Amino acid sequence: MKLDRDLVLEKSREYEQHEPLYLVEQERLETLPDAFENGTVVWKDVEWVVRWYYRRYLGTFSHRTRESVERRFKQNDWEAVRETIESVVETSETTERVRRLTELSGVSVPVASAFLQYTDPTEYVVVDDRVWAVLHRAEALRDPYSDPLSVAAYLTYLEQCRSMAADFDVDLQTLYRALWRLAKEQED
């Protein structure tokens, strides 16, 4: 499969029209970056990011798996979560941001990427096995998805997404929406 600007725009529009979480995602992409930046983020905001990561699959993850991760995340002390987010916002180095986030219980590298996306959607994009597989099949990523995903692998994915977004003259979220739709098509 060859990815190009027209395909990315078409699939992103399909995402907007057909994906049930699109509207709430857009609202969160508009509100959470400021909340993270100015320290007004509350527990329900950070909990939403963790829930969103798994629930956007709409049943692909078992209830037990999803609930286990959500329960582990809830074990974090709010003050520790708040301090982690504050430190993530204060540093500009991606590896360090991911490292700090993954120190929280229930936060893997992919979930950390979701936090980064909702912290700064112009610079970060969430990673998962499905969108990775689309890029791998398109020969944009050499290696298949590895679980658990390393920080280095996320950085490779992120750089590839940034490069493609620049080449196609789209933002990272448009690219993500297109990759998500392409992944769903490949599953069907």
Backbone as a ProteinNet text record, in pm:
[ID]
protein_1_A
[PRIMARY]
MKLDRDLVLEKSREYEQHEPLYLVEQERLETLPDAFENGTVVWKDVEWVVRWYYRRYLGTFSHRTRESVERRFKQNDWEAVRETIESVVETSETTERVRRLTELSGVSVPVASAFLQYTDPTEYVVVDDRVWAVLHRAEALRDPYSDPLSVAAYLTYLEQCRSMAADFDVDLQTLYRALWRLAKEQED
[TERTIARY]
84	0	88.8	51.7	124.7	43.7	106.8	42.7	75.4	-25.6	-4.5	-104.5	-88.4	-171.5	-320.4	-358.2	-500.2	-560.7	-488.7	-538.3	-550.3	-451.2	-454.1	-573.1	-597.1	-710.7	-843.7	-853.8	-977.5	-1006.7	-907.1	-927.1	-949.7	-886	-910.1	-1054.9	-1107.4	-1249.2	-1341.4	-1307.2	-1387	-1387.2	-1272.4	-1262.1	-1358.3	-1354.9	-1441.1	-1589	-1624.3	-1764.1	-1811	-1721.2	-1764.6	-1715.6	-1609.5	-1556.8	-1635.1	-1690.4	-1779.1	-1712	-1581.7	-1513.6	-1457.4	-1476.5	-1414.9	-1447.8	-1573.5	-1611.2	-1549.3	-1551	-1491.6	-1339.6	-1279.8	-1135.4	-1101.8	-1180	-1155.3	-1168	-1270.5	-1288.2	-1166.8	-1120.6	-1004.5	-875.9	-862.6	-745.1	-743.6	-860.4	-870.5	-853	-890.9	-889.6	-773.7	-734.1	-631.4	-493.4	-446.4	-313.3	-300.3	-399.8	-395.4	-401.5	-485.6	-497	-365.2	-298.9	-168.5	-65.5	-66.7	31.7	18	-105	-122.6	-154.3	-149.1	-165.1	-307.9	-405.7	-545.4	-604.1	-520.6	-566.2	-615.3	-721.3	-777.4	-773.3	-803.2	-794.2	-874.5	-996.8	-1080.3	-1017.1	-936.5	-867.5	-761.4	-678.4	-571.2	-628	-730.6	-796.1	-859.3	-914.1	-974.8	-871.8	-749.8	-646.4	-619.8	-605.8	-580.5	-699.5	-818.6	-938.7	-950.1	-926.8	-937.6	-844	-720.9	-624.8	-682.4	-745.5	-798	-939.3	-1022	-1162.7	-1185.5	-1093.4	-1110.7	-1110.5	-1062	-1063.6	-1202.7	-1294.4	-1434.3	-1448.1	-1393.6	-1412.7	-1297.7	-1198.2	-1085.8	-1008.6	-987.2	-925.1	-1033.7	-1002.4	-1101.4	-1130.6	-1250.2	-1289.8	-1190.4	-1147.7	-1055.3	-921.1	-866.7	-738.7	-749.5	-852.7	-872.3	-891.6	-974.3	-1002	-876.9	-792.6	-669.4	-576.5	-560.4	-475.1	-534.9	-664.6	-730.7	-719.1	-730.3	-717.8	-575.7	-476.6	-337.3	-312.9	-367.9	-347.9	-411.8	-528	-597.3	-519	-424.7	-343.7	-242.1	-217.6	-124.2	-181.8	-95.7	-133.9	-151.9	-259.3	-286.4	-169	-108.7	3.3	119.2	146.1	252.8	218.2	92.5	48.9	63.8	17.4	25.3	170.8	258.2	400.2	464.2	425.1	477.5	436.6	310.9	262.5	333	348.8	419.6	562.6	630.2	768.3	774.2	673.1	667.3	650.9	566	543.3	669.9	744.2	862.9	982.4	989.8	1103.6	1063.8	1159.8	1129.9	1181	1252.8	1316	1217.7	1186.6	1083	1115.7	1238.3	1275.5	1250.1	1287	1266.8	1118.4	1041.2	896.3	835.1	870.5	816.5	863	989.6	1042.8	965.3	942.3	870.1	727.1	660.6	522.3	515.3	610.5	605.1	643.8	689.3	711.5	578.9	471.7	339.9	286.7	220.3	159.7	52.6	54	-46	-12.9	104.1	140.9	257.7	227.1	327	372.8	466.9	511.3	394.4	309.4	195.8	99.9	72.2	-16	53.5	184.2	259.1	246.4	247.2	232	94.9	-6.4	-139.5	-136.3	-68.3	-54	17.4	123.3	196.3	109	29.5	-60.3	-156.4	-210.3	-306	-237.3	-105.7	-29	7.4	48.1	87.4	58.1	-66.4	-105.2	-36.9	29.8	102.2	238.7	289.3	422.4	421.7	312.8	309.6	187.1	202.8	93.3	100.5	-15.2	-24.9	23	79.3	123.9	44.2	18.1	-39.2	-3.3	-33.1	5.6	-64.2	-186.4	-262.3	-204.8	-183.9	-131.6	14	87.1	224.2	222.1	128.8	120.5	92.5	11.6	-14.7	115.4	191.1	318	418.9	417.9	508.8	474.1	345.3	303.5	331.5	328.2	358.4	509.5	586.9	732.7	786	705.1	750	822.8	796.1	868.8	926.7	1053	1121.8	1078.7	1074.2	1048.3	900.2	852.5	714.4	701.5	580.2	551.1	602.8	663.4	710.2	636.5	596.8	525.2	604.5	656.9	632	713.1	657.8	722.1	827.7	944.3	1051.6	1036.2	1101.8	1103.3	1169.8	1277.6	1347.7	1255.5	1175.3	1081.2	977	928.1	832.1	895	1018.9	1086.4	1099.2	1128.7	1135.8	1000.3	896	758.9	722.6	751.7	717.8	788.6	916.2	990.2	934.1	896.3	837.7	704.5	622.3	493.4	513.9	608.1	635.6	681.9	768	818.3	705.2	621.1	509.8	411.3	381	288.3	343.1	472.2	533.7	529.1	562.3	560.4	421	318	180.1	110.7	183.1	128.5	-1.8	4.2	-107.7	-53.2	-142.7	-97.2	-94	-32.1	-16.6	-150	-247.7	-377.2	-451.5	-436.9	-495.5	-431.6	-300	-229.7	-276	-284.8	-329.5	-468.1	-561.2	-697.8	-698.2	-617.4	-608.9	-550.5	-444.2	-381.9	-478.2	-554.7	-652.5	-756.6	-808	-908	-847.5	-726.5	-660.7	-639.3	-606.3	-588.4	-719	-827.9	-958.4	-993.6	-963.9	-991.5	-909.1	-785.8	-699.2	-744.6	-812.1	-862.9	-986.7	-1065.1	-1192.1	-1173.1
-117.5	0	124.1	220	346.5	453.5	517.4	627.9	757.9	840.9	973.1	1070.4	1196.4	1301.5	1277.3	1244	1224.8	1112.5	1001.7	889.9	928.9	998.8	1041.9	1133.8	1229	1320	1245.9	1154.4	1076.5	993.4	923	835.5	916	1031.5	1117.5	1166.1	1202.7	1243.7	1128.3	1007.9	890.6	872.2	892.7	882.2	981.2	1104.8	1209.2	1174	1108.3	1075	947.9	853.3	721	676.3	733.4	686.1	749.4	667.4	718.6	808.3	799.5	881.9	1012	1035.1	1151.4	1283.1	1308.9	1438.3	1459.9	1357.7	1373.6	1385.2	1314	1328.8	1472.2	1528.2	1666	1763.4	1743.7	1831.5	1822	1700.5	1681.6	1735.6	1723.1	1780	1932.1	1991.6	2137	2184.3	2102.6	2148.4	2095.2	1971.9	1913.1	1976.5	2013.9	2075.4	2196.6	2282.8	2398.4	2354.8	2256.3	2208.2	2147.8	2070.6	2015	2127.3	2221.8	2330.5	2420.4	2457.9	2553.8	2489.1	2356.8	2288.2	2276.3	2297.2	2285.7	2148.1	2055.9	1920.1	1856.7	1779	1711.1	1560.5	1484.5	1338.7	1282.6	1331.2	1274.4	1295.4	1401.1	1424.7	1317.8	1292.3	1194.6	1053.5	1026.7	895.6	875.7	983.4	975	931.4	984.8	949.3	798.4	743.1	599.2	520.1	560.1	490.5	500.9	620.4	640.7	547	532.3	449.8	311.1	251.7	116.1	112.9	205	199.5	238.9	307.9	343.9	220.4	109.6	-16.4	-78.6	-26.5	-70.9	-222.6	-279.4	-421.4	-511.6	-461.1	-545.4	-593.1	-502.3	-542.2	-601	-709.4	-769.1	-672.6	-684.7	-602	-622.2	-745.1	-777.4	-706.5	-708.6	-642.6	-492.8	-434.4	-290.1	-249.5	-323.7	-292	-305.9	-403.5	-424.3	-303.2	-253.1	-135.8	-14.4	5.2	119.7	112.2	-7.3	-24.8	7.6	-40	-8.9	141.2	207.8	351.9	422.5	377.3	439.2	425.4	332.2	314.1	426.7	503.4	615.5	722.8	779.7	892	1015.7	1091.8	1208.9	1306.3	1327.5	1421.6	1374	1243.6	1189	1206.4	1184.8	1202.8	1348.9	1438.3	1581.6	1625.7	1580.3	1615.7	1558.3	1437.9	1377.2	1459.3	1495.4	1574.8	1709.4	1770.5	1898.7	1883.4	1775.8	1755.6	1722.9	1653.8	1623.2	1751.8	1839.8	1967.3	2052.8	2044.8	2129.3	2084.3	1957	1910.4	1902.1	1924.9	1920.2	1791.9	1710.6	1591.5	1474.1	1419.3	1316.2	1191.3	1143.6	1023.2	1042.8	1157	1185.9	1197.8	1255.6	1264.9	1125.7	1038.9	902.4	829.6	842.7	776.1	817.7	946.4	995.2	942.5	943.4	893.6	744.6	667.6	522.6	483.3	577.6	549.3	536.8	587.2	574.4	433.4	380.1	248	250.5	148.5	138.7	215.8	279.4	358.4	290.6	231.9	172.1	279.8	246.7	342.7	385.6	293.7	339.1	431.9	401.8	489.9	624	621.6	747.4	829.1	761.8	834.5	900.6	837.9	899.7	1026	1019	1138.7	1249.4	1213.7	1315.2	1375.1	1292.4	1343.7	1446.7	1419.2	1512.7	1626.4	1616.9	1728.6	1826.8	1772.9	1857	1784.5	1794.4	1721	1768.1	1881.9	1926.8	1859.5	1805.6	1744.2	1594.3	1542	1400.7	1331.1	1199.9	1116.8	982.9	930.7	803.9	689	588.1	467.7	348.1	256	127	27	-97.8	-202.8	-189.7	-139	-130.5	-25.7	96.3	200.2	170	110.1	68.1	-30.5	-126.4	-228.7	-166.7	-61.5	7.1	64.7	131.1	189.7	81.4	-28.2	-138.9	-198.3	-220.8	-276.3	-179.1	-50.3	50.8	72.8	-5.4	1.3	135.1	201.6	325.2	295.3	178.5	130.6	-6.1	-23.5	-147.3	-265.3	-244.3	-354.4	-365.3	-487.9	-502.7	-450.7	-431	-383.3	-484.1	-435.6	-524.6	-490.4	-593.4	-574.8	-644.4	-571.4	-429.5	-340.8	-225.4	-129.7	-50.6	-36	40.4	189	269.6	414	441.5	370.3	389.7	359.7	255.2	222	332.1	384.8	495	615.5	645.9	759.9	740.1	618.3	587.7	610.9	559.4	576.6	725.2	797.7	939.9	1018.5	992.4	1063.2	1030.9	905.5	868.3	940.1	944.9	1015.1	1164	1223.9	1366.6	1391.2	1304.5	1318.4	1303.9	1203.8	1182.6	1298.9	1345.5	1458.1	1579.9	1605	1717.9	1695.6	1575.2	1544.6	1560.8	1521	1526.4	1658.2	1747	1876.7	1860.6	1772.3	1752	1755.5	1772.2	1766.2	1620.3	1598.6	1462.7	1395.7	1472.2	1411.8	1367.8	1441.7	1399.6	1268.9	1260.8	1138	1022.5	1045.2	939.6	888.6	979.6	937.9	852.2	890.2	812.1	673.6	667.4	538.5	447.6	505.2	426.9	365.4	446	394.1	286.7	309.1	209	78.8	89.9	-29.7	-106.3	-34.1	-101.1	-172.7	-110.8	-173.3	-300.1	-296.7	-413.4	-528.9	-496.8	-601	-668.2	-593.3	-646.3	-746.5
0	0	0	-80.3	-86.6	-15.3	80.7	150.9	79	58.7	0.7	63.1	29.9	89.7	65.5	-56.5	-87.4	-4.2	7.6	87.1	234.2	285.6	425.7	450.7	363.1	381.2	371.5	277.2	260.9	386	435.5	551.3	678.8	689	804.8	806.1	689.6	680.9	719.9	676.6	714.4	865.5	926.9	1072.5	1137.1	1091.6	1147.5	1132.9	1025	998.1	1067.5	1091	1135.7	1272.9	1323.1	1451.5	1566.4	1655.6	1760	1863.5	1879.9	1979.8	1922.9	1795	1730.5	1801.4	1830	1888.2	2025.8	2109.6	2242.4	2231.9	2137.3	2115.6	2076.5	1986.5	1943.1	2058.8	2139.7	2256.1	2347.9	2372.8	2460.6	2397.4	2266.2	2199.6	2209.1	2222.9	2235.8	2379.7	2478	2617.2	2700.7	2679.3	2765.9	2753.6	2634.2	2630.1	2723.1	2725	2815.7	2961.1	2991.1	3129.1	3176.7	3090.9	3127.1	3144.5	3053.2	3054.4	3177	3211.4	3321.3	3455.3	3461.5	3589.2	3639.2	3553	3595.8	3566.2	3522	3495	3625.2	3615.9	3733	3709.8	3815	3807	3690.6	3671.6	3564.6	3427	3410.9	3283.4	3257.1	3357.3	3337.3	3328.7	3406.3	3399	3260.8	3204.3	3071.7	2967.4	2975.6	2877.5	2881.2	3000.8	3014.1	2960.8	2999	2950.7	2798.4	2746.7	2602.1	2527.2	2575.8	2503.6	2475	2573.7	2556.7	2500.7	2537.8	2497.9	2352.3	2290.7	2149.6	2061	2114.1	2039.7	2034.9	2116.5	2117.2	2123.1	2229.4	2254.1	2215.5	2145.9	2106.6	2229.3	2326	2451.7	2539.7	2607	2695.8	2810.5	2863.4	2977.7	3092	3112.5	3221.7	3202.3	3081.5	3053.6	3075.4	3016.9	3028.5	3174.4	3244.3	3383.9	3470	3439.5	3514.6	3502.1	3380.9	3359.5	3429.5	3414.7	3477.6	3629.5	3685.4	3829.7	3875.2	3799.1	3834.2	3830.3	3728.3	3719.7	3839.3	3881.3	3995.3	4125.2	4131	4251.1	4268.6	4164.4	4174.6	4265.3	4345.9	4430.6	4342.1	4363.5	4280.2	4279.9	4393.8	4400.5	4312.7	4312.7	4227.7	4079.9	4044.7	3905.9	3865.9	3951.5	3923	3905.6	3994.9	3985.8	3858.7	3822.7	3699.4	3578.6	3572.6	3459	3454.6	3569.6	3576	3523.7	3563.1	3517.8	3368.4	3317	3173.8	3093.7	3141.6	3072.9	3076	3184.6	3201.1	3117.9	3082.1	3002	2855.1	2768.5	2625.1	2559.6	2632.8	2577.2	2581.5	2466	2454.9	2535.5	2528.2	2603.1	2751.3	2802.4	2944.5	2977.1	2889.2	2911	2922.5	2829.7	2831.9	2957.5	2991.1	3110.5	3234.4	3250	3368.1	3371.7	3258.7	3254.9	3286	3234.8	3256.9	3399.1	3478.2	3619.8	3694.8	3636.3	3697.8	3675.5	3773.4	3760.8	3652	3567	3460.9	3334.8	3330.2	3212.1	3139.8	3025.7	2937.2	2838.5	2753.8	2651.6	2562.6	2513.6	2432.8	2508.8	2634.9	2712.9	2736.1	2758.1	2770.8	2643	2527.9	2400.9	2391.6	2450.7	2454.2	2539.9	2654.4	2737.9	2660.7	2589.1	2513.1	2403.7	2338	2234.3	2292	2409.1	2468.3	2543.2	2560.5	2615.4	2504.7	2389.5	2276.2	2144.6	2096	1975	1847.4	1851.6	1732.9	1721.1	1831.7	1833.2	1856.2	1912	1949.3	1893.5	1873.2	1825.1	1898.1	1929.8	2001.4	1912.9	1976	1905.3	1955.9	1867.1	1904.3	1795.7	1822.2	1728	1593.6	1592.1	1467.1	1372.3	1422.3	1332.8	1295.2	1388.2	1356.9	1240.6	1244.5	1139.6	1002.9	999.5	872.3	817.2	902.3	857.4	819.6	891.5	859.7	722.7	697.9	568.2	453.6	483	381.2	367.7	442.4	443.2	493.8	575.8	639.4	770.4	828.4	946	911.9	938.7	902.1	989	1119.1	1211.3	1245.1	1270.5	1317.2	1460.7	1502.7	1638.6	1739.8	1845.8	1952.5	2081.5	2152.3	2278.4	2387.5	2485.3	2510.1	2415.6	2390	2300.7	2378	2319.3	2383.4	2353.1	2433.1	2408.3	2273.8	2244.5	2116.6	1998.9	2010.6	1902.8	1888	2000.3	1990.9	1922.2	1955	1892.2	1741.3	1698.4	1555	1489.6	1552.1	1502.6	1495.7	1602.7	1609.7	1499.7	1480	1374.9	1236.7	1215.6	1087.2	1066.8	1171.3	1160.7	1134.8	1204	1181.9	1038.3	989.3	852.5	750.9	769.3	676.7	682.8	802.6	816.1	742.2	756	684.8	533.7	489.4	345.6	285.7	362.3	312.7	345.8	416.4	456.8	536.5	636.9	728.7	871	968.1	1106.5	1153.3	1267.7	1318.7	1347.6	1392.3	1425	1299.1	1191.3	1063.4	1018.6	1030.2	994.3	1082.4	1213	1304.4	1266	1241.8	1207.1	1080.2	983.3	859.2	885.5	963.1	993.1	1069.3	1161.3	1238.1	1144.3	1050.8	956.5	865.8	819.7	735.9	813	939.8	1022.8	1036.1	1056.3	1067.3	937.7	825.8	695.8	677.2	722	706.3	794.9	905.8	994.7	937.4	860.5	807.5	696.7
[MASK]
++++++++++++++++++++++++++++++++++++++++++++++++++++++++++++++++++++++++++++++++++++++++++++++++++++++++++++++++++++++++++++++++++++++++++++++++++++++++++++++++++++++++++++++++++++++++++++

